[in-house]
Amino acid sequence: MTDARYFAAWEVEWLGFCLDSNSERAVPIATVRAIKDWVDGVKIVGEFGWQELQEITAIANDLSLDGIQLNMFSTLEDAIALKDYFLFKEIVVEKDKKLATLQPILERFSAVVGCFILNFSKNSILFEDLMLETTLLEAWCQTLSAHDSSRLKI
């Protein structure tokens, strides 16, 4: 809980908790509820994995979550069903894929997702790897509208 207060003091906007019941990193719902009641000024996002939409909705409603983080395999239909929440959508970037392949995903989900999370670490992509393609990354970012680029978190 000290960490949660620390982040609130630094004006962190979102505080996320793994609520994937199949993950060893899952935080018990009672703990999330206690922390949520204890901290002030941050929005709470639940990070979900392979749970069914019904379970995600039940947990989100029970905890009065401000946001939901959907995993990389979540469908547009799931996102639409959860549109009453601020949605984060994880996109795992693959080493052998060009950044341009992300554009269709961003476009498909952009109407319902509030923030895209580009996850480079799941495929062990290092900062040095990105530096090799900085011109590609810069060019790709320039193709995004101001609205889209403000919603990307790398």
N, CA, C and O of each residue as an XYZ file, in Angstrom:
616
protein
N       0.813     -1.193      0.000
C       0.000      0.000      0.000
C       0.858      1.258      0.000
O       0.441      2.313     -0.478
N       2.053      1.128      0.540
C       2.963      2.272      0.511
C       3.251      2.665     -0.927
O       3.297      3.851     -1.253
N       3.446      1.666     -1.793
C       3.687      1.946     -3.212
C       2.520      2.709     -3.828
O       2.725      3.651     -4.594
N       1.317      2.311     -3.500
C       0.134      2.966     -4.063
C       0.078      4.433     -3.641
O      -0.218      5.300     -4.463
N       0.356      4.715     -2.384
C       0.368      6.115     -1.920
C       1.489      6.889     -2.592
O       1.323      8.058     -2.941
N       2.634      6.234     -2.773
C       3.780      6.869     -3.430
C       3.397      7.311     -4.841
O       3.663      8.447     -5.234
N       2.777      6.420     -5.595
C       2.397      6.752     -6.963
C       1.318      7.831     -7.001
O       1.326      8.687     -7.885
N       0.403      7.794     -6.057
C      -0.627      8.833     -5.997
C       0.014     10.199     -5.744
O      -0.421     11.206     -6.302
N       1.042     10.229     -4.905
C       1.732     11.489     -4.614
C       2.451     12.030     -5.845
O       2.640     13.240     -5.968
N       2.847     11.159     -6.744
C       3.532     11.572     -7.973
C       2.559     11.859     -9.103
O       2.964     11.982    -10.259
N       1.304     11.965     -8.782
C       0.258     12.297     -9.740
C       0.127     11.273    -10.869
O      -0.155     11.621    -12.015
N       0.337     10.021    -10.522
C       0.111      8.940    -11.473
C      -1.389      8.853    -11.715
O      -2.182      8.884    -10.774
N      -1.771      8.744    -12.978
C      -3.200      8.754    -13.306
C      -3.857      7.388    -13.111
O      -4.987      7.302    -12.631
N      -3.143      6.315    -13.485
C      -3.721      4.974    -13.449
C      -2.886      4.057    -12.568
O      -1.656      4.118    -12.574
N      -3.567      3.210    -11.815
C      -2.925      2.186    -10.998
C      -3.548      0.859    -11.413
O      -4.750      0.650    -11.247
N      -2.718     -0.044    -11.958
C      -3.239     -1.291    -12.496
C      -2.963     -2.487    -11.616
O      -1.943     -2.561    -10.931
N      -3.894     -3.423    -11.650
C      -3.769     -4.658    -10.894
C      -4.076     -5.837    -11.801
O      -5.047     -5.820    -12.557
N      -3.241     -6.854    -11.716
C      -3.484     -8.084    -12.464
C      -4.667     -8.802    -11.822
O      -4.596     -9.222    -10.667
N      -5.735     -8.935    -12.568
C      -6.933     -9.625    -12.096
C      -7.198    -10.890    -12.907
O      -8.318    -11.399    -12.948
N      -6.149    -11.381    -13.545
C      -6.224    -12.614    -14.324
C      -6.125    -13.784    -13.354
O      -5.052    -14.073    -12.826
N      -7.234    -14.444    -13.127
C      -7.286    -15.529    -12.141
C      -6.343    -16.683    -12.471
O      -6.052    -17.506    -11.603
N      -5.867    -16.756    -13.702
C      -4.941    -17.820    -14.097
C      -3.474    -17.412    -13.967
O      -2.583    -18.194    -14.296
N      -3.223    -16.213    -13.498
C      -1.854    -15.712    -13.400
C      -1.332    -15.831    -11.974
O      -2.063    -15.623    -11.006
N      -0.058    -16.169    -11.868
C       0.564    -16.220    -10.540
C       0.750    -14.811     -9.974
O       0.988    -14.650     -8.777
N       0.644    -13.801    -10.823
C       0.772    -12.406    -10.384
C      -0.572    -11.793     -9.982
O      -0.634    -10.616     -9.628
N      -1.624    -12.569    -10.034
C      -2.962    -12.038     -9.743
C      -3.031    -11.478     -8.326
O      -2.523    -12.072     -7.375
N      -3.664    -10.333     -8.215
C      -3.872     -9.688     -6.919
C      -5.283    -10.058     -6.456
O      -6.241     -9.907     -7.215
N      -5.417    -10.538     -5.229
C      -6.757    -10.890     -4.742
C      -7.708     -9.689     -4.784
O      -7.311     -8.556     -4.510
N      -8.947     -9.955     -5.126
C      -9.945     -8.893     -5.247
C     -10.070     -8.107     -3.941
O     -10.219     -6.885     -3.969
N     -10.010     -8.790     -2.808
C     -10.102     -8.099     -1.515
C      -8.951     -7.110     -1.336
O      -9.139     -6.034     -0.769
N      -7.772     -7.468     -1.814
C      -6.608     -6.578     -1.720
C      -6.799     -5.361     -2.614
O      -6.516     -4.234     -2.208
N      -7.281     -5.591     -3.835
C      -7.532     -4.475     -4.756
C      -8.556     -3.525     -4.141
O      -8.390     -2.307     -4.189
N      -9.604     -4.087     -3.568
C     -10.645     -3.264     -2.954
C     -10.061     -2.422     -1.811
O     -10.371     -1.237     -1.690
N      -9.222     -3.031     -0.982
C      -8.614     -2.308      0.143
C      -7.711     -1.182     -0.348
O      -7.755     -0.072      0.181
N      -6.900     -1.465     -1.350
C      -6.001     -0.439     -1.890
C      -6.813      0.670     -2.550
O      -6.518      1.853     -2.382
N      -7.829      0.278     -3.294
C      -8.689      1.263     -3.975
C      -9.314      2.219     -2.960
O      -9.405      3.421     -3.211
N      -9.741      1.689     -1.824
C     -10.334      2.530     -0.787
C      -9.288      3.386     -0.078
O      -9.618      4.425      0.494
N      -8.056      2.964     -0.113
C      -6.987      3.628      0.630
C      -6.341      4.761     -0.155
O      -5.982      5.789      0.419
N      -6.191      4.579     -1.464
C      -5.530      5.612     -2.273
C      -6.556      6.635     -2.745
O      -7.757      6.372     -2.810
N      -6.038      7.792     -3.065
C      -6.910      8.864     -3.512
C      -6.296      9.507     -4.747
O      -5.082      9.702     -4.813
N      -7.119      9.829     -5.707
C      -6.644     10.575     -6.864
C      -6.135      9.746     -8.025
O      -5.677     10.307     -9.021
N      -6.200      8.428     -7.928
C      -5.790      7.597     -9.061
C      -6.989      6.798     -9.548
O      -7.913      6.499     -8.792
N      -6.949      6.466    -10.818
C      -7.975      5.615    -11.407
C      -7.451      4.182    -11.368
O      -6.253      3.942    -11.516
N      -8.352      3.251    -11.169
C      -7.969      1.847    -11.039
C      -8.325      1.099    -12.320
O      -9.454      1.155    -12.808
N      -7.321      0.397    -12.846
C      -7.523     -0.418    -14.046
C      -7.268     -1.882    -13.692
O      -6.287     -2.212    -13.026
N      -8.160     -2.741    -14.146
C      -7.994     -4.177    -13.976
C      -7.371     -4.763    -15.228
O      -7.840     -4.523    -16.341
N      -6.304     -5.537    -15.037
C      -5.602     -6.171    -16.153
C      -6.087     -7.612    -16.258
O      -5.902     -8.409    -15.338
N      -6.704     -7.933    -17.378
C      -7.312     -9.249    -17.542
C      -6.587    -10.066    -18.604
O      -5.951     -9.523    -19.507
N      -6.700    -11.373    -18.474
C      -6.067    -12.291    -19.420
C      -7.114    -13.014    -20.242
O      -7.767    -12.426    -21.104
N      -7.264    -14.296    -19.962
C      -8.130    -15.160    -20.758
C      -9.534    -15.312    -20.190
O     -10.279    -16.184    -20.637
N      -9.911    -14.502    -19.232
C     -11.235    -14.647    -18.642
C     -12.333    -14.390    -19.669
O     -12.165    -13.653    -20.641
N     -13.453    -15.029    -19.404
C     -14.642    -14.805    -20.225
C     -15.156    -13.389    -19.961
O     -14.933    -12.820    -18.893
N     -15.832    -12.847    -20.936
C     -16.388    -11.500    -20.839
C     -17.273    -11.344    -19.603
O     -17.246    -10.309    -18.938
N     -18.045    -12.367    -19.306
C     -18.947    -12.339    -18.157
C     -18.164    -12.173    -16.848
O     -18.577    -11.415    -15.971
N     -17.046    -12.874    -16.718
C     -16.223    -12.770    -15.508
C     -15.566    -11.392    -15.407
O     -15.513    -10.802    -14.328
N     -15.067    -10.884    -16.534
C     -14.450     -9.555    -16.550
C     -15.464     -8.509    -16.103
O     -15.163     -7.657    -15.267
N     -16.660     -8.580    -16.663
C     -17.713     -7.622    -16.320
C     -18.083     -7.717    -14.843
O     -18.264     -6.694    -14.182
N     -18.197     -8.934    -14.327
C     -18.568     -9.116    -12.919
C     -17.511     -8.516    -11.992
O     -17.850     -7.832    -11.027
N     -16.240     -8.768    -12.280
C     -15.160     -8.225    -11.449
C     -15.104     -6.708    -11.575
O     -14.960     -6.001    -10.577
N     -15.217     -6.213    -12.801
C     -15.168     -4.763    -13.028
C     -16.302     -4.054    -12.294
O     -16.094     -2.994    -11.702
N     -17.483     -4.626    -12.329
C     -18.623     -4.036    -11.626
C     -18.444     -4.123    -10.114
O     -18.719     -3.162     -9.395
N     -17.983     -5.274     -9.636
C     -17.785     -5.483     -8.204
C     -16.789     -4.481     -7.623
O     -16.992     -3.966     -6.524
N     -15.717     -4.207     -8.360
C     -14.677     -3.293     -7.886
C     -14.896     -1.849     -8.334
O     -14.129     -0.961     -7.961
N     -15.923     -1.612     -9.121
C     -16.156     -0.274     -9.707
C     -14.887      0.245    -10.372
O     -14.435      1.358    -10.106
N     -14.324     -0.590    -11.244
C     -13.094     -0.215    -11.937
C     -13.328      0.984    -12.842
O     -14.416      1.175    -13.385
N     -12.287      1.780    -12.989
C     -12.339      2.913    -13.912
C     -11.952      2.481    -15.320
O     -12.398      3.073    -16.303
N     -11.123      1.449    -15.412
C     -10.652      0.991    -16.706
C     -10.396     -0.499    -16.721
O     -10.267     -1.143    -15.680
N     -10.325     -1.031    -17.932
C     -10.055     -2.454    -18.147
C      -8.955     -2.567    -19.188
O      -9.009     -1.939    -20.246
N      -7.952     -3.384    -18.866
C      -6.902     -3.671    -19.846
C      -7.181     -5.029    -20.466
O      -7.213     -6.049    -19.778
N      -7.384     -5.022    -21.780
C      -7.651     -6.248    -22.535
C      -6.347     -6.816    -23.060
O      -5.438     -6.072    -23.430
N      -6.260     -8.131    -23.090
C      -5.027     -8.742    -23.593
C      -4.974     -8.681    -25.114
O      -5.913     -8.229    -25.769
N      -3.864     -9.143    -25.652
C      -3.626     -9.019    -27.092
C      -4.592     -9.846    -27.937
O      -4.769     -9.567    -29.123
N      -5.215    -10.854    -27.344
C      -6.115    -11.719    -28.108
C      -7.582    -11.316    -27.972
O      -8.453    -11.957    -28.560
N      -7.861    -10.287    -27.221
C      -9.252     -9.868    -27.052
C      -9.809     -9.386    -28.391
O      -9.094     -8.834    -29.227
N     -11.077     -9.610    -28.555
C     -11.714     -9.289    -29.832
C     -12.354     -7.904    -29.798
O     -12.570     -7.321    -28.735
N     -12.643     -7.408    -30.969
C     -13.351     -6.141    -31.080
C     -14.729     -6.256    -30.429
O     -15.205     -5.304    -29.811
N     -15.362     -7.404    -30.566
C     -16.675     -7.616    -29.958
C     -16.595     -7.487    -28.440
O     -17.483     -6.904    -27.819
N     -15.518     -8.037    -27.832
C     -15.328     -7.894    -26.383
C     -15.167     -6.424    -26.014
O     -15.765     -5.945    -25.051
N     -14.357     -5.722    -26.785
C     -14.119     -4.301    -26.515
C     -15.423     -3.507    -26.609
O     -15.694     -2.641    -25.777
N     -16.215     -3.805    -27.617
C     -17.497     -3.101    -27.777
C     -18.411     -3.387    -26.585
O     -19.098     -2.490    -26.095
N     -18.416     -4.635    -26.123
C     -19.256     -4.999    -24.978
C     -18.819     -4.287    -23.695
O     -19.619     -4.115    -22.775
N     -17.558     -3.875    -23.635
C     -17.015     -3.212    -22.443
C     -16.839     -1.708    -22.639
O     -16.112     -1.062    -21.885
N     -17.491     -1.163    -23.633
C     -17.263      0.237    -24.024
C     -17.622      1.253    -22.950
O     -17.233      2.417    -23.054
N     -18.352      0.843    -21.923
C     -18.684      1.772    -20.843
C     -17.486      2.049    -19.932
O     -17.520      2.960    -19.104
N     -16.438      1.260    -20.094
C     -15.204      1.453    -19.328
C     -14.160      2.115    -20.215
O     -14.231      2.030    -21.441
N     -13.191      2.775    -19.589
C     -12.034      3.245    -20.343
C     -11.211      1.999    -20.641
O     -10.819      1.283    -19.720
N     -10.946      1.733    -21.915
C     -10.269      0.499    -22.304
C      -8.826      0.737    -22.715
O      -8.501      1.685    -23.430
N      -7.971     -0.163    -22.234
C      -6.588     -0.265    -22.665
C      -6.499     -1.548    -23.481
O      -7.081     -2.564    -23.100
N      -5.791     -1.515    -24.575
C      -5.631     -2.709    -25.418
C      -4.149     -2.985    -25.572
O      -3.403     -2.159    -26.099
N      -3.729     -4.145    -25.113
C      -2.335     -4.546    -25.249
C      -2.087     -5.069    -26.661
O      -2.863     -5.862    -27.196
N      -0.995     -4.610    -27.243
C      -0.551     -5.121    -28.537
C       0.886     -5.591    -28.353
O       1.781     -4.789    -28.087
N       1.098     -6.884    -28.494
C       2.446     -7.435    -28.363
C       3.134     -7.307    -29.714
O       2.680     -7.865    -30.713
N       4.232     -6.565    -29.730
C       4.971     -6.322    -30.966
C       5.916     -7.494    -31.201
O       6.651     -7.908    -30.304
N       5.884     -8.018    -32.417
C       6.741     -9.148    -32.771
C       7.982     -8.653    -33.496
O       7.933     -7.691    -34.261
N       9.099     -9.331    -33.240
C      10.379     -8.909    -33.821
C      10.365     -8.906    -35.341
O      10.902     -7.994    -35.970
N       9.759     -9.912    -35.923
C       9.827    -10.051    -37.375
C       8.722     -9.292    -38.113
O       8.647     -9.347    -39.340
N       7.883     -8.599    -37.385
C       6.797     -7.850    -38.025
C       7.201     -6.392    -38.180
O       7.914     -5.843    -37.340
N       6.759     -5.796    -39.214
C       6.983     -4.371    -39.423
C       5.931     -3.593    -38.631
O       4.807     -4.054    -38.434
N       6.320     -2.428    -38.194
C       5.394     -1.611    -37.415
C       4.126     -1.286    -38.192
O       3.067     -1.067    -37.604
N       4.236     -1.256    -39.497
C       3.065     -0.950    -40.319
C       1.958     -1.983    -40.126
O       0.789     -1.682    -40.368
N       2.308     -3.198    -39.693
C       1.283     -4.219    -39.479
C       0.412     -3.903    -38.265
O      -0.647     -4.507    -38.088
N       0.850     -2.965    -37.432
C       0.046     -2.576    -36.276
C      -1.099     -1.638    -36.655
O      -2.113     -1.565    -35.961
N      -0.926     -0.938    -37.742
C      -1.910      0.070    -38.152
C      -3.331     -0.489    -38.251
O      -4.253      0.144    -37.736
N      -3.553     -1.646    -38.889
C      -4.926     -2.165    -38.965
C      -5.528     -2.466    -37.590
O      -6.726     -2.276    -37.382
N      -4.703     -2.932    -36.656
C      -5.205     -3.211    -35.306
C      -5.628     -1.909    -34.635
O      -6.700     -1.819    -34.037
N      -4.762     -0.905    -34.747
C      -5.082      0.399    -34.154
C      -6.365      0.966    -34.752
O      -7.224      1.476    -34.032
N      -6.486      0.872    -36.054
C      -7.676      1.404    -36.719
C      -8.936      0.639    -36.326
O      -9.989      1.236    -36.102
N      -8.821     -0.696    -36.244
C      -9.982     -1.528    -35.930
C     -10.520     -1.234    -34.528
O     -11.734     -1.212    -34.323
N      -9.630     -1.009    -33.567
C     -10.042     -0.823    -32.180
C     -10.171      0.642    -31.765
O     -10.649      0.922    -30.665
N      -9.762      1.571    -32.605
C      -9.648      2.971    -32.186
C     -10.960      3.607    -31.732
O     -10.942      4.534    -30.922
N     -12.075      3.139    -32.226
C     -13.352      3.748    -31.841
C     -13.755      3.421    -30.405
O     -14.534      4.159    -29.802
N     -13.236      2.329    -29.851
C     -13.657      1.921    -28.500
C     -12.525      1.875    -27.482
O     -12.783      1.867    -26.279
N     -11.290      1.846    -27.936
C     -10.151      1.750    -27.021
C      -9.611      3.143    -26.729
O      -9.412      3.946    -27.640
N      -9.378      3.418    -25.455
C      -8.873      4.722    -25.055
C      -7.366      4.831    -25.116
O      -6.832      5.925    -25.297
N      -6.663      3.703    -24.967
C      -5.200      3.733    -24.933
C      -4.657      2.386    -25.399
O      -5.110      1.333    -24.950
N      -3.693      2.431    -26.294
C      -3.029      1.216    -26.754
C      -1.710      1.064    -26.008
O      -0.968      2.032    -25.838
N      -1.424     -0.152    -25.567
C      -0.167     -0.441    -24.882
C       0.664     -1.308    -25.814
O       0.319     -2.461    -26.071
N       1.757     -0.754    -26.316
C       2.656     -1.520    -27.180
C       3.640     -2.255    -26.286
O       4.478     -1.638    -25.629
N       3.532     -3.573    -26.266
C       4.360     -4.390    -25.391
C       5.518     -4.971    -26.195
O       5.328     -5.872    -27.012
N       6.703     -4.454    -25.956
C       7.902     -4.940    -26.626
C       8.581     -6.032    -25.807
O       9.270     -6.883    -26.369
N       8.399     -6.021    -24.504
C       9.146     -6.924    -23.632
C       8.717     -8.385    -23.744
O       9.542     -9.271    -23.525
N       7.466     -8.666    -24.075
C       7.024    -10.066    -24.159
C       7.783    -10.848    -25.222
O       7.906    -12.069    -25.126
N       8.288    -10.160    -26.226
C       9.079    -10.821    -27.266
C      10.549    -10.418    -27.186
O      11.291    -10.513    -28.164
N      10.946     -9.969    -26.005
C      12.353     -9.626    -25.725
C      12.925     -8.617    -26.710
O      14.087     -8.717    -27.103
N      12.121     -7.660    -27.103
C      12.613     -6.587    -27.960
C      13.191     -5.517    -27.046
O      12.501     -4.975    -26.184
N      14.452     -5.230    -27.249
C      15.165     -4.272    -26.414
C      15.140     -2.885    -27.032
O      14.840     -2.718    -28.214
N      15.460     -1.900    -26.216
C      15.533     -0.530    -26.701
C      16.528     -0.432    -27.854
O      16.297      0.290    -28.824
N      17.634     -1.163    -27.739
C      18.649     -1.149    -28.796
C      18.069     -1.655    -30.118
O      18.410     -1.148    -31.187
N      17.200     -2.648    -30.036
C      16.544     -3.168    -31.242
C      15.694     -2.079    -31.895
O      15.662     -1.952    -33.119
N      15.017     -1.309    -31.075
C      14.181     -0.232    -31.601
C      15.022      0.867    -32.221
O      14.628      1.476    -33.216
N      16.183      1.120    -31.631
C      17.047      2.182    -32.137
C      17.522      1.877    -33.556
O      17.797      2.792    -34.332
N      17.617      0.595    -33.894
C      18.024      0.218    -35.245
C      16.982      0.634    -36.269
O      17.299      0.845    -37.440
N      15.747      0.750    -35.828
C      14.666      1.101    -36.736
C      14.004      2.415    -36.341
O      12.804      2.595    -36.549
N      14.774      3.323    -35.776
C      14.162      4.571    -35.308
C      13.497      5.342    -36.432
O      12.447      5.952    -36.230
N      14.087      5.320    -37.592
C      13.453      6.069    -38.685
C      12.106      5.451    -39.035
O      11.149      6.164    -39.336
N      12.034      4.122    -38.997
C      10.761      3.446    -39.257
C       9.754      3.793    -38.164
O       8.595      4.091    -38.456
N      10.195      3.753    -36.905
C       9.314      4.071    -35.790
C       8.834      5.519    -35.870
O       7.651      5.798    -35.679
N       9.749      6.428    -36.151
C       9.379      7.839    -36.272
C       8.408      8.056    -37.428
O       7.422      8.781    -37.290
N       8.687      7.434    -38.553
C       7.806      7.581    -39.715
C       6.423      7.018    -39.408
O       5.407      7.610    -39.775
N       6.391      5.881    -38.736
C       5.114      5.264    -38.391
C       4.325      6.164    -37.452
O       3.125      6.360    -37.646
N       4.981      6.712    -36.439
C       4.297      7.595    -35.488
C       3.759      8.840    -36.178
O       2.714      9.362    -35.788
N       4.456      9.318    -37.193
C       3.999     10.507    -37.905
C       2.749     10.229    -38.741
O       2.009     11.155    -39.075
N       2.513      8.972    -39.077
C       1.317      8.642    -39.851
C       0.066      8.632    -38.987
O      -1.051      8.659    -39.505
N       0.249      8.593    -37.681
C      -0.894      8.569    -36.778
C      -1.462      9.969    -36.630
O      -0.736     10.961    -36.690
N      -2.729     10.031    -36.443
C      -3.324     11.334    -36.157
C      -2.900     11.750    -34.754
O      -2.451     10.913    -33.971
N      -3.034     13.008    -34.435
C      -2.686     13.491    -33.095
C      -3.508     12.747    -32.050
O      -3.013     12.443    -30.964
N      -4.754     12.456    -32.377
C      -5.635     11.743    -31.448
C      -5.106     10.333    -31.186
O      -5.054      9.898    -30.036
N      -4.712      9.613    -32.248
C      -4.195      8.255    -32.087
C      -2.881      8.244    -31.331
O      -2.703      7.435    -30.420
N      -1.954      9.127    -31.689
C      -0.634      9.090    -31.069
C      -0.692      9.458    -29.592
O       0.144      8.994    -28.816
N      -1.643     10.266    -29.188
C      -1.746     10.619    -27.770
C      -2.235      9.441    -26.937
O      -2.106      9.454    -25.713
N      -2.791      8.428    -27.582
C      -3.318      7.272    -26.862
C      -2.338      6.111    -26.817
O      -2.654      5.069    -26.244
N      -1.159      6.263    -27.403
C      -0.166      5.193    -27.392
C       0.715      5.298    -26.166
O       1.177      6.387    -25.825
N       0.952      4.183    -25.500
C       1.891      4.111    -24.380
C       2.903      3.036    -24.726
O       2.552      1.865    -24.874
N       4.153      3.435    -24.855
C       5.202      2.491    -25.260
C       6.051      2.157    -24.057
O       6.997      1.377    -24.167
